[in-house]
């Protein structure tokens, strides 16, 4: 099985192949859109009250991986994904040849239980709001179609 992080941009021949995720597929999790992350950084850099504290990026979604993957598949008009839990031994095996994944087991606590962030102060003070999930999914689905046709 391939890790989820790579599967979203695979070519058409891999659609329907099982993918694994190294965490609880049904735990709520905050997901941030890259553009919202950049907007938050820019807003924090230019705001007097931003120094000396951490700012959470507003979350596009707090959906569990399973539900989010199904929503993305629907948006891309693709078959429902076949998801499975990736076990620690699988992560360790991948980590032998992938230096980024080698560090992942230490961070599993972020993925094996609910992990929902409160970004209300970012919204209130910096004026940054999350991009709607449907917009992000539409963009991802369009990008996947571009990859599939290239």
C-alpha positions in Angstrom: 0.0 0.0 0.0 1.1 3.5 -0.7 0.9 6.3 1.9 -2.0 8.8 1.5 0.4 11.7 1.1 1.4 10.5 -2.3 -1.8 8.9 -3.5 -3.8 12.1 -4.2 -1.7 13.0 -7.3 -1.2 9.5 -8.8 -2.0 8.8 -12.4 -5.3 7.2 -13.4 -4.0 3.6 -13.4 -3.6 3.8 -9.6 -7.2 4.9 -8.9 -8.9 2.3 -6.7 -5.6 1.0 -5.3 -5.5 0.7 -1.5 -3.9 3.5 0.4 -2.8 3.6 4.0 -2.8 6.3 6.6 -0.6 6.3 9.7 -3.3 7.3 12.2 -7.0 7.0 13.2 -9.0 7.2 10.0 -12.1 8.3 11.9 -10.6 10.9 14.4 -11.4 14.6 13.8 -8.3 16.4 12.5 -7.7 20.0 11.5 -6.5 20.4 7.9 -5.0 23.6 6.6 -4.9 24.8 3.0 -1.4 25.9 1.9 -2.7 29.2 0.6 -4.3 29.9 4.0 -1.0 29.1 5.7 0.8 31.6 3.5 -2.0 34.2 4.1 -1.6 33.7 7.9 2.2 34.1 7.8 1.9 37.3 5.8 -0.8 38.7 8.1 1.3 37.8 11.2 4.4 39.4 9.8 2.6 42.7 9.2 0.7 42.9 12.5 2.0 44.6 15.6 0.2 42.2 18.0 1.6 39.1 16.3 5.1 39.1 17.8 5.9 36.8 20.7 3.1 34.3 20.3 2.0 31.4 18.1 -0.8 31.7 15.5 -2.9 28.7 14.3 -3.8 28.7 10.6 -7.6 28.6 10.3 -8.7 25.1 9.4 -10.4 24.4 6.1 -11.9 21.3 7.7 -11.9 19.2 10.9 -13.1 16.1 9.1 -11.6 12.7 9.8 -9.3 11.4 7.0 -11.8 8.8 5.9 -14.5 11.4 5.3 -12.2 13.9 3.8 -10.8 11.3 1.3 -14.3 10.4 0.3 -15.3 14.0 -0.2 -12.2 14.5 -2.4 -13.0 11.4 -4.4 -16.6 12.8 -5.0 -15.2 16.1 -6.0 -12.8 14.5 -8.5 -15.6 12.1 -9.7 -13.3 9.2 -8.8 -14.2 5.9 -7.1 -14.3 5.9 -3.3 -10.9 5.4 -1.9 -9.9 2.1 -0.3 -8.3 3.2 3.0 -6.5 1.2 5.6 -4.6 1.9 8.8 -0.8 2.0 8.4 0.9 0.2 11.3 4.0 1.3 13.1 6.1 -1.5 11.5 5.1 -0.3 8.1 6.1 3.3 8.9 9.4 2.1 10.2 10.0 0.1 7.0 9.2 3.1 4.8 11.5 5.2 7.0 14.5 3.0 6.1 14.5 4.6 2.7 12.7 7.9 3.2 14.3 10.3 5.6 11.1 12.4 6.1 9.0 9.3 6.9 11.7 8.1 9.3 10.8 11.0 11.6 7.0 10.3 11.4 6.7 7.6 14.1 7.8 10.2 16.7 4.9 12.4 15.6 2.1 9.7 15.5 0.4 11.3 18.5 -0.8 14.0 16.1 -2.6 11.5 14.0 -3.8 8.6 16.2 -6.4 10.7 18.2 -8.5 13.8 17.6 -6.4 16.9 16.8 -8.5 20.0 16.3 -7.0 23.5 16.6 -8.7 26.7 17.7 -7.7 29.4 15.3 -10.3 31.9 16.5 -7.7 34.4 17.6 -6.1 34.3 14.1 -9.5 35.1 12.6 -10.3 37.8 15.1 -6.9 39.6 15.4 -5.3 38.9 12.0 -8.5 38.8 9.9 -7.5 35.5 8.2 -10.3 33.1 7.5 -10.2 29.5 6.1 -10.9 28.9 2.5 -14.1 26.9 2.2 -13.5 23.1 2.0 -15.5 22.8 -1.3 -13.2 25.3 -2.9 -10.1 23.5 -1.8 -11.4 20.1 -2.9 -12.4 21.5 -6.3 -8.8 22.8 -6.8 -7.3 19.5 -5.7 -9.6 17.6 -8.0 -8.7 19.9 -10.9 -5.0 19.4 -10.1 -5.4 15.7 -10.0 -7.0 15.7 -13.5 -4.1 17.8 -14.8 -1.6 15.2 -13.5 -3.6 12.3 -14.9 -3.7 13.8 -18.4 0.0 14.7 -18.5 
